[in-house]
Amino acid sequence: MRPVFPATPLQRNDHLSAQYGADIWLKREDLSPVRSYKIRGALNAMRKVLAQTPEQKIFVCASAGNHAQGVAYICRHFDVHGVIYMPVTTPQQKIAKTRTFGGDNVEIRLVGDYFDDALASAQAYCAQVGAHFLSPFDDDDVIEGQASVAIEILDELGTAPDILILPVGGGGLASGVVSVLRELAPQTRVIFVEPAGGASLAAAVAAGEPVALPQVDTFVDGAAVAKIGARTFAVLKDIDPNDILQAPEDRICTTILEMLNVEGVVLEPAGALALDALTDLADQIKGKRVVCVTSGGNFDFERLPEVKERAQRYSGVKKYFILRLPQRPGALRDFLEMLGPDDDIARFEYLKKSARNFGSVLIGIETRQADNFQVLFGKLDAAGFVYQDITNDELLAQFMI
């Protein structure tokens, strides 16, 4: 790999180390040429195919973005043609970067709303034209390529870490790294972190085989996989279920913002998974040497307002509620006078303008401390105002916020 790209840095993070009372290091896969570890598996798999069948000139993949960029980069490196299938919902930043990395060597086809739609189309195309399919995770050569992350960690750290925290989507990185550690550092405990809305590893371990999730939250697009790979699960099937964590999507947003604002580190949702899990492991990592793999930094800044919104709602400093406002002079003023000095109206919208006695109002409030809402709601209760907090009501929030 070294003629193609340098080893990604392993950096001690003083901020997180002090925060958790541990020796925390970040394996910065977000600093690879394609800003994710996916370049590793793509290079290894394509190299082997071309060594065995040099006449193969068309490679096909399906990807939510990071694998696509890795394949595009390596297609240009080997001067072969790549056809890349991506979901229509893939962030534009990832689509544009894939075009940049691949240049004239790649063709991008946007198909379906989910990864599995793009995957089915890619495999059908391969069967039709006889191209070689490069799986984003369920391929022995791809897994072997991702395993190089573990080799570099051990080389750069000079010793085995006490704990290694890995993000999990389809399982390519996890199975590759675990394969290495079982041989070279069996004493290292590995923690696997999935997005709560795409916990395919936990489901597979519980069932004893890969199973398809009935629904997947695509927010963590780099790890939102409905079914873990068969080859990757063969490596991971015996792991302790207690070592599998689920990170709430809204909490991941707080981690993204913290790393951006405090450390100046840009992470995509999947790239923040390992760091987000530190919150759940706070009591277990004190005094330990911990390595977190920041798997990707392909963040589309057009998503920043959404990330901030979700982070504020998770942290409790932003709420939405429906207020029944009496239709009388001074009622609005009475409500406004209940707001504290740190409370800011972010949304105010009449929902019913024809009611005789009361009007329903959608209100969004931002504040500095989550406890300020208890003060506000206490004042509303004392004054007899009727309201409903809809911040965590997924159905209402989806249609009204």
VORO-983565 format. One record per residue (C-alpha): x, y, z; residue in one letter. Coordinates in steps of 0.2 Angstrom, whole numbers, plus 5000, padded with zeros to 4 digits. Layout:
BEGIN
{x: X&y: Y&z: Z&res: a};
...
***
This chain:
BEGIN
{x: 5000&y: 5000&z: 5000&res: m};
{x: 5014&y: 5012&z: 5004&res: r};
{x: 5018&y: 5017&z: 4985&res: p};
{x: 4999&y: 5022&z: 4984&res: v};
{x: 4997&y: 5031&z: 5001&res: f};
{x: 5006&y: 5033&z: 5017&res: p};
{x: 5000&y: 5026&z: 5034&res: a};
{x: 4987&y: 5036&z: 5042&res: t};
{x: 4992&y: 5044&z: 5059&res: p};
{x: 4989&y: 5037&z: 5076&res: l};
{x: 4987&y: 5053&z: 5087&res: q};
{x: 4985&y: 5054&z: 5106&res: r};
{x: 4970&y: 5066&z: 5109&res: n};
{x: 4973&y: 5076&z: 5125&res: d};
{x: 4955&y: 5083&z: 5126&res: h};
{x: 4947&y: 5066&z: 5126&res: l};
{x: 4961&y: 5058&z: 5137&res: s};
{x: 4958&y: 5072&z: 5150&res: a};
{x: 4939&y: 5071&z: 5149&res: q};
{x: 4938&y: 5052&z: 5152&res: y};
{x: 4954&y: 5049&z: 5163&res: g};
{x: 4961&y: 5038&z: 5150&res: a};
{x: 4975&y: 5037&z: 5137&res: d};
{x: 4965&y: 5039&z: 5121&res: i};
{x: 4972&y: 5038&z: 5104&res: w};
{x: 4964&y: 5041&z: 5087&res: l};
{x: 4968&y: 5031&z: 5072&res: k};
{x: 4964&y: 5044&z: 5059&res: r};
{x: 4957&y: 5035&z: 5044&res: e};
{x: 4948&y: 5051&z: 5040&res: d};
{x: 4965&y: 5057&z: 5034&res: l};
{x: 4968&y: 5044&z: 5021&res: s};
{x: 4968&y: 5051&z: 5003&res: p};
{x: 4949&y: 5047&z: 5001&res: v};
{x: 4946&y: 5052&z: 5019&res: r};
{x: 4941&y: 5034&z: 5024&res: s};
{x: 4949&y: 5017&z: 5027&res: y};
{x: 4940&y: 5010&z: 5011&res: k};
{x: 4954&y: 5014&z: 5000&res: i};
{x: 4963&y: 4999&z: 5008&res: r};
{x: 4951&y: 4985&z: 5004&res: g};
{x: 4949&y: 4992&z: 4986&res: a};
{x: 4967&y: 4992&z: 4983&res: l};
{x: 4970&y: 4975&z: 4990&res: n};
{x: 4956&y: 4967&z: 4981&res: a};
{x: 4959&y: 4975&z: 4964&res: m};
{x: 4977&y: 4972&z: 4965&res: r};
{x: 4974&y: 4953&z: 4967&res: k};
{x: 4961&y: 4952&z: 4953&res: v};
{x: 4972&y: 4961&z: 4941&res: l};
{x: 4987&y: 4949&z: 4945&res: a};
{x: 4976&y: 4934&z: 4942&res: q};
{x: 4966&y: 4941&z: 4927&res: t};
{x: 4975&y: 4955&z: 4919&res: p};
{x: 4962&y: 4956&z: 4905&res: e};
{x: 4949&y: 4961&z: 4918&res: q};
{x: 4946&y: 4980&z: 4914&res: k};
{x: 4929&y: 4983&z: 4922&res: i};
{x: 4926&y: 4984&z: 4940&res: f};
{x: 4909&y: 4987&z: 4948&res: v};
{x: 4904&y: 4992&z: 4966&res: c};
{x: 4889&y: 4998&z: 4976&res: a};
{x: 4892&y: 5011&z: 4990&res: s};
{x: 4884&y: 5024&z: 5000&res: a};
{x: 4900&y: 5035&z: 4997&res: g};
{x: 4916&y: 5029&z: 5005&res: n};
{x: 4919&y: 5013&z: 4996&res: h};
{x: 4914&y: 5022&z: 4980&res: a};
{x: 4928&y: 5034&z: 4983&res: q};
{x: 4941&y: 5021&z: 4987&res: g};
{x: 4936&y: 5011&z: 4971&res: v};
{x: 4937&y: 5027&z: 4961&res: a};
{x: 4954&y: 5031&z: 4967&res: y};
{x: 4961&y: 5014&z: 4964&res: i};
{x: 4953&y: 5013&z: 4947&res: c};
{x: 4962&y: 5028&z: 4941&res: r};
{x: 4978&y: 5021&z: 4949&res: h};
{x: 4977&y: 5005&z: 4939&res: f};
{x: 4970&y: 5014&z: 4924&res: d};
{x: 4954&y: 5002&z: 4923&res: v};
{x: 4936&y: 5007&z: 4921&res: h};
{x: 4924&y: 5008&z: 4936&res: g};
{x: 4905&y: 5008&z: 4936&res: v};
{x: 4899&y: 5014&z: 4953&res: i};
{x: 4882&y: 5012&z: 4959&res: y};
{x: 4876&y: 5024&z: 4973&res: m};
{x: 4859&y: 5027&z: 4982&res: p};
{x: 4850&y: 5043&z: 4976&res: v};
{x: 4851&y: 5048&z: 4994&res: t};
{x: 4870&y: 5049&z: 4994&res: t};
{x: 4876&y: 5066&z: 5000&res: p};
{x: 4882&y: 5077&z: 4985&res: q};
{x: 4899&y: 5079&z: 4993&res: q};
{x: 4903&y: 5061&z: 4992&res: k};
{x: 4896&y: 5060&z: 4974&res: i};
{x: 4907&y: 5074&z: 4969&res: a};
{x: 4923&y: 5068&z: 4977&res: k};
{x: 4920&y: 5051&z: 4969&res: t};
{x: 4920&y: 5059&z: 4952&res: r};
{x: 4936&y: 5069&z: 4957&res: t};
{x: 4945&y: 5054&z: 4962&res: f};
{x: 4940&y: 5043&z: 4948&res: g};
{x: 4941&y: 5056&z: 4934&res: g};
{x: 4938&y: 5048&z: 4917&res: d};
{x: 4940&y: 5031&z: 4924&res: n};
{x: 4923&y: 5030&z: 4933&res: v};
{x: 4905&y: 5031&z: 4928&res: e};
{x: 4892&y: 5034&z: 4942&res: i};
{x: 4875&y: 5028&z: 4942&res: r};
{x: 4862&y: 5033&z: 4956&res: l};
{x: 4849&y: 5020&z: 4959&res: v};
{x: 4836&y: 5018&z: 4973&res: g};
{x: 4834&y: 5026&z: 4990&res: d};
{x: 4845&y: 5013&z: 5000&res: y};
{x: 4861&y: 5004&z: 4999&res: f};
{x: 4853&y: 4988&z: 4996&res: d};
{x: 4844&y: 4995&z: 4980&res: d};
{x: 4861&y: 5000&z: 4973&res: a};
{x: 4869&y: 4984&z: 4978&res: l};
{x: 4855&y: 4974&z: 4968&res: a};
{x: 4857&y: 4984&z: 4953&res: s};
{x: 4876&y: 4983&z: 4953&res: a};
{x: 4876&y: 4964&z: 4955&res: q};
{x: 4864&y: 4963&z: 4940&res: a};
{x: 4875&y: 4974&z: 4929&res: y};
{x: 4890&y: 4963&z: 4933&res: c};
{x: 4881&y: 4947&z: 4928&res: a};
{x: 4875&y: 4956&z: 4912&res: q};
{x: 4892&y: 4962&z: 4906&res: v};
{x: 4904&y: 4950&z: 4915&res: g};
{x: 4912&y: 4964&z: 4926&res: a};
{x: 4921&y: 4960&z: 4943&res: h};
{x: 4911&y: 4965&z: 4958&res: f};
{x: 4920&y: 4973&z: 4972&res: l};
{x: 4910&y: 4971&z: 4988&res: s};
{x: 4911&y: 4985&z: 5001&res: p};
{x: 4914&y: 4973&z: 5015&res: f};
{x: 4909&y: 4955&z: 5011&res: d};
{x: 4924&y: 4950&z: 5001&res: d};
{x: 4940&y: 4941&z: 5008&res: d};
{x: 4952&y: 4952&z: 4999&res: d};
{x: 4943&y: 4968&z: 5005&res: v};
{x: 4943&y: 4961&z: 5023&res: i};
{x: 4961&y: 4958&z: 5021&res: e};
{x: 4964&y: 4976&z: 5015&res: g};
{x: 4955&y: 4983&z: 5030&res: q};
{x: 4965&y: 4973&z: 5042&res: a};
{x: 4980&y: 4983&z: 5038&res: s};
{x: 4972&y: 4996&z: 5050&res: v};
{x: 4976&y: 4985&z: 5064&res: a};
{x: 4994&y: 4982&z: 5058&res: i};
{x: 4997&y: 5000&z: 5058&res: e};
{x: 4990&y: 5003&z: 5075&res: i};
{x: 5002&y: 4990&z: 5083&res: l};
{x: 5017&y: 4997&z: 5073&res: d};
{x: 5013&y: 5015&z: 5077&res: e};
{x: 5008&y: 5012&z: 5096&res: l};
{x: 5023&y: 5000&z: 5098&res: g};
{x: 5012&y: 4989&z: 5110&res: t};
{x: 4994&y: 4982&z: 5110&res: a};
{x: 4981&y: 4994&z: 5117&res: p};
{x: 4970&y: 4989&z: 5131&res: d};
{x: 4954&y: 4993&z: 5122&res: i};
{x: 4951&y: 4996&z: 5103&res: l};
{x: 4934&y: 5004&z: 5098&res: i};
{x: 4928&y: 5000&z: 5080&res: l};
{x: 4913&y: 5007&z: 5070&res: p};
{x: 4903&y: 4993&z: 5062&res: v};
{x: 4892&y: 4994&z: 5046&res: g};
{x: 4894&y: 4979&z: 5035&res: g};
{x: 4908&y: 4972&z: 5046&res: g};
{x: 4923&y: 4973&z: 5034&res: g};
{x: 4934&y: 4984&z: 5045&res: l};
{x: 4929&y: 4975&z: 5061&res: a};
{x: 4932&y: 4957&z: 5054&res: s};
{x: 4949&y: 4962&z: 5047&res: g};
{x: 4955&y: 4971&z: 5062&res: v};
{x: 4949&y: 4957&z: 5074&res: v};
{x: 4957&y: 4944&z: 5063&res: s};
{x: 4974&y: 4952&z: 5066&res: v};
{x: 4972&y: 4956&z: 5084&res: l};
{x: 4967&y: 4938&z: 5088&res: r};
{x: 4984&y: 4933&z: 5082&res: e};
{x: 4995&y: 4947&z: 5087&res: l};
{x: 4986&y: 4955&z: 5102&res: a};
{x: 4973&y: 4943&z: 5109&res: p};
{x: 4974&y: 4953&z: 5126&res: q};
{x: 4966&y: 4968&z: 5118&res: t};
{x: 4947&y: 4970&z: 5121&res: r};
{x: 4938&y: 4975&z: 5105&res: v};
{x: 4922&y: 4986&z: 5107&res: i};
{x: 4910&y: 4986&z: 5092&res: f};
{x: 4899&y: 5002&z: 5089&res: v};
{x: 4884&y: 5002&z: 5077&res: e};
{x: 4871&y: 5016&z: 5074&res: p};
{x: 4856&y: 5012&z: 5084&res: a};
{x: 4845&y: 5013&z: 5068&res: g};
{x: 4856&y: 5000&z: 5059&res: g};
{x: 4862&y: 4987&z: 5072&res: a};
{x: 4864&y: 4973&z: 5060&res: s};
{x: 4879&y: 4965&z: 5070&res: l};
{x: 4869&y: 4964&z: 5086&res: a};
{x: 4854&y: 4956&z: 5077&res: a};
{x: 4866&y: 4943&z: 5068&res: a};
{x: 4874&y: 4938&z: 5085&res: v};
{x: 4857&y: 4936&z: 5093&res: a};
{x: 4851&y: 4926&z: 5079&res: a};
{x: 4866&y: 4916&z: 5076&res: g};
{x: 4867&y: 4921&z: 5057&res: e};
{x: 4865&y: 4937&z: 5047&res: p};
{x: 4848&y: 4944&z: 5047&res: v};
{x: 4840&y: 4958&z: 5037&res: a};
{x: 4834&y: 4972&z: 5048&res: l};
{x: 4816&y: 4977&z: 5044&res: p};
{x: 4820&y: 4996&z: 5044&res: q};
{x: 4836&y: 5006&z: 5044&res: v};
{x: 4839&y: 5024&z: 5049&res: d};
{x: 4851&y: 5030&z: 5035&res: t};
{x: 4857&y: 5045&z: 5044&res: f};
{x: 4874&y: 5036&z: 5048&res: v};
{x: 4875&y: 5033&z: 5029&res: d};
{x: 4893&y: 5026&z: 5031&res: g};
{x: 4887&y: 5012&z: 5043&res: a};
{x: 4868&y: 5010&z: 5039&res: a};
{x: 4868&y: 4992&z: 5033&res: v};
{x: 4853&y: 4981&z: 5034&res: a};
{x: 4862&y: 4965&z: 5034&res: k};
{x: 4880&y: 4961&z: 5039&res: i};
{x: 4890&y: 4951&z: 5027&res: g};
{x: 4891&y: 4932&z: 5028&res: a};
{x: 4910&y: 4932&z: 5027&res: r};
{x: 4912&y: 4946&z: 5040&res: t};
{x: 4900&y: 4938&z: 5052&res: f};
{x: 4910&y: 4921&z: 5051&res: a};
{x: 4924&y: 4931&z: 5059&res: v};
{x: 4913&y: 4940&z: 5072&res: l};
{x: 4900&y: 4927&z: 5076&res: k};
{x: 4908&y: 4922&z: 5093&res: d};
{x: 4911&y: 4940&z: 5100&res: i};
{x: 4903&y: 4944&z: 5117&res: d};
{x: 4886&y: 4953&z: 5114&res: p};
{x: 4891&y: 4964&z: 5129&res: n};
{x: 4905&y: 4971&z: 5118&res: d};
{x: 4892&y: 4977&z: 5105&res: i};
{x: 4886&y: 4995&z: 5108&res: l};
{x: 4872&y: 5005&z: 5099&res: q};
{x: 4875&y: 5024&z: 5097&res: a};
{x: 4859&y: 5035&z: 5096&res: p};
{x: 4859&y: 5045&z: 5080&res: e};
{x: 4856&y: 5061&z: 5089&res: d};
{x: 4870&y: 5058&z: 5101&res: r};
{x: 4882&y: 5055&z: 5087&res: i};
{x: 4878&y: 5073&z: 5081&res: c};
{x: 4884&y: 5080&z: 5098&res: t};
{x: 4900&y: 5070&z: 5096&res: t};
{x: 4902&y: 5077&z: 5078&res: i};
{x: 4900&y: 5095&z: 5084&res: l};
{x: 4911&y: 5093&z: 5099&res: e};
{x: 4926&y: 5086&z: 5088&res: m};
{x: 4923&y: 5100&z: 5076&res: l};
{x: 4921&y: 5114&z: 5088&res: n};
{x: 4934&y: 5109&z: 5101&res: v};
{x: 4947&y: 5099&z: 5090&res: e};
{x: 4944&y: 5105&z: 5073&res: g};
{x: 4942&y: 5087&z: 5067&res: v};
{x: 4929&y: 5085&z: 5053&res: v};
{x: 4920&y: 5068&z: 5055&res: l};
{x: 4906&y: 5060&z: 5046&res: e};
{x: 4892&y: 5051&z: 5057&res: p};
{x: 4900&y: 5034&z: 5054&res: a};
{x: 4917&y: 5042&z: 5058&res: g};
{x: 4911&y: 5048&z: 5075&res: a};
{x: 4904&y: 5031&z: 5080&res: l};
{x: 4919&y: 5025&z: 5090&res: a};
{x: 4921&y: 5042&z: 5099&res: l};
{x: 4903&y: 5043&z: 5103&res: d};
{x: 4904&y: 5026&z: 5112&res: a};
{x: 4916&y: 5033&z: 5125&res: l};
{x: 4901&y: 5040&z: 5134&res: t};
{x: 4895&y: 5023&z: 5137&res: d};
{x: 4912&y: 5016&z: 5142&res: l};
{x: 4917&y: 5030&z: 5154&res: a};
{x: 4918&y: 5019&z: 5169&res: d};
{x: 4927&y: 5005&z: 5160&res: q};
{x: 4941&y: 5014&z: 5151&res: i};
{x: 4948&y: 5025&z: 5166&res: k};
{x: 4967&y: 5022&z: 5166&res: g};
{x: 4967&y: 5012&z: 5151&res: k};
{x: 4975&y: 5014&z: 5134&res: r};
{x: 4961&y: 5016&z: 5121&res: v};
{x: 4962&y: 5017&z: 5102&res: v};
{x: 4947&y: 5024&z: 5093&res: c};
{x: 4946&y: 5022&z: 5074&res: v};
{x: 4939&y: 5038&z: 5066&res: t};
{x: 4934&y: 5029&z: 5050&res: s};
{x: 4929&y: 5043&z: 5039&res: g};
{x: 4928&y: 5062&z: 5037&res: g};
{x: 4917&y: 5064&z: 5021&res: n};
{x: 4905&y: 5076&z: 5029&res: f};
{x: 4894&y: 5086&z: 5019&res: d};
{x: 4893&y: 5103&z: 5027&res: f};
{x: 4876&y: 5106&z: 5020&res: e};
{x: 4870&y: 5093&z: 5033&res: r};
{x: 4878&y: 5104&z: 5047&res: l};
{x: 4861&y: 5113&z: 5051&res: p};
{x: 4853&y: 5096&z: 5053&res: e};
{x: 4867&y: 5089&z: 5064&res: v};
{x: 4866&y: 5105&z: 5075&res: k};
{x: 4847&y: 5103&z: 5077&res: e};
{x: 4848&y: 5085&z: 5082&res: r};
{x: 4862&y: 5088&z: 5094&res: a};
{x: 4853&y: 5102&z: 5102&res: q};
{x: 4837&y: 5092&z: 5104&res: r};
{x: 4847&y: 5077&z: 5111&res: y};
{x: 4856&y: 5088&z: 5124&res: s};
{x: 4839&y: 5095&z: 5129&res: g};
{x: 4843&y: 5113&z: 5125&res: v};
{x: 4831&y: 5114&z: 5111&res: k};
{x: 4812&y: 5109&z: 5112&res: k};
{x: 4797&y: 5110&z: 5101&res: y};
{x: 4780&y: 5111&z: 5109&res: f};
{x: 4762&y: 5115&z: 5103&res: i};
{x: 4754&y: 5128&z: 5114&res: l};
{x: 4735&y: 5132&z: 5115&res: r};
{x: 4735&y: 5151&z: 5115&res: l};
{x: 4720&y: 5159&z: 5121&res: p};
{x: 4713&y: 5171&z: 5107&res: q};
{x: 4712&y: 5187&z: 5118&res: r};
{x: 4722&y: 5203&z: 5118&res: p};
{x: 4738&y: 5201&z: 5128&res: g};
{x: 4739&y: 5182&z: 5128&res: a};
{x: 4755&y: 5182&z: 5117&res: l};
{x: 4763&y: 5195&z: 5128&res: r};
{x: 4759&y: 5184&z: 5144&res: d};
{x: 4768&y: 5170&z: 5136&res: f};
{x: 4783&y: 5180&z: 5131&res: l};
{x: 4785&y: 5187&z: 5148&res: e};
{x: 4787&y: 5169&z: 5155&res: m};
{x: 4803&y: 5166&z: 5144&res: l};
{x: 4819&y: 5167&z: 5154&res: g};
{x: 4835&y: 5178&z: 5149&res: p};
{x: 4843&y: 5163&z: 5140&res: d};
{x: 4827&y: 5157&z: 5131&res: d};
{x: 4826&y: 5161&z: 5112&res: d};
{x: 4812&y: 5158&z: 5101&res: i};
{x: 4818&y: 5148&z: 5085&res: a};
{x: 4801&y: 5144&z: 5078&res: r};
{x: 4784&y: 5152&z: 5080&res: f};
{x: 4769&y: 5146&z: 5069&res: e};
{x: 4751&y: 5147&z: 5070&res: y};
{x: 4743&y: 5130&z: 5066&res: l};
{x: 4725&y: 5135&z: 5067&res: k};
{x: 4720&y: 5152&z: 5063&res: k};
{x: 4701&y: 5150&z: 5063&res: s};
{x: 4698&y: 5144&z: 5081&res: a};
{x: 4686&y: 5155&z: 5091&res: r};
{x: 4693&y: 5154&z: 5108&res: n};
{x: 4711&y: 5146&z: 5106&res: f};
{x: 4724&y: 5145&z: 5093&res: g};
{x: 4737&y: 5131&z: 5092&res: s};
{x: 4754&y: 5137&z: 5090&res: v};
{x: 4770&y: 5127&z: 5085&res: l};
{x: 4784&y: 5134&z: 5096&res: i};
{x: 4803&y: 5130&z: 5095&res: g};
{x: 4814&y: 5137&z: 5110&res: i};
{x: 4833&y: 5136&z: 5111&res: e};
{x: 4841&y: 5139&z: 5128&res: t};
{x: 4858&y: 5138&z: 5136&res: r};
{x: 4854&y: 5125&z: 5150&res: q};
{x: 4842&y: 5110&z: 5148&res: a};
{x: 4835&y: 5114&z: 5166&res: d};
{x: 4828&y: 5131&z: 5160&res: n};
{x: 4814&y: 5121&z: 5152&res: f};
{x: 4808&y: 5115&z: 5169&res: q};
{x: 4807&y: 5133&z: 5174&res: v};
{x: 4797&y: 5138&z: 5159&res: l};
{x: 4785&y: 5123&z: 5160&res: f};
{x: 4782&y: 5127&z: 5178&res: g};
{x: 4777&y: 5145&z: 5174&res: k};
{x: 4766&y: 5139&z: 5160&res: l};
{x: 4757&y: 5126&z: 5171&res: d};
{x: 4755&y: 5139&z: 5185&res: a};
{x: 4747&y: 5151&z: 5172&res: a};
{x: 4735&y: 5137&z: 5166&res: g};
{x: 4742&y: 5136&z: 5148&res: f};
{x: 4739&y: 5120&z: 5139&res: v};
{x: 4754&y: 5113&z: 5129&res: y};
{x: 4762&y: 5097&z: 5122&res: q};
{x: 4780&y: 5094&z: 5121&res: d};
{x: 4783&y: 5085&z: 5104&res: i};
{x: 4802&y: 5086&z: 5104&res: t};
{x: 4804&y: 5067&z: 5105&res: n};
{x: 4788&y: 5062&z: 5096&res: d};
{x: 4795&y: 5055&z: 5080&res: e};
{x: 4779&y: 5056&z: 5070&res: l};
{x: 4774&y: 5073&z: 5074&res: l};
{x: 4792&y: 5080&z: 5073&res: a};
{x: 4793&y: 5072&z: 5056&res: q};
{x: 4778&y: 5081&z: 5049&res: f};
{x: 4779&y: 5097&z: 5059&res: m};
{x: 4797&y: 5101&z: 5062&res: i};
***
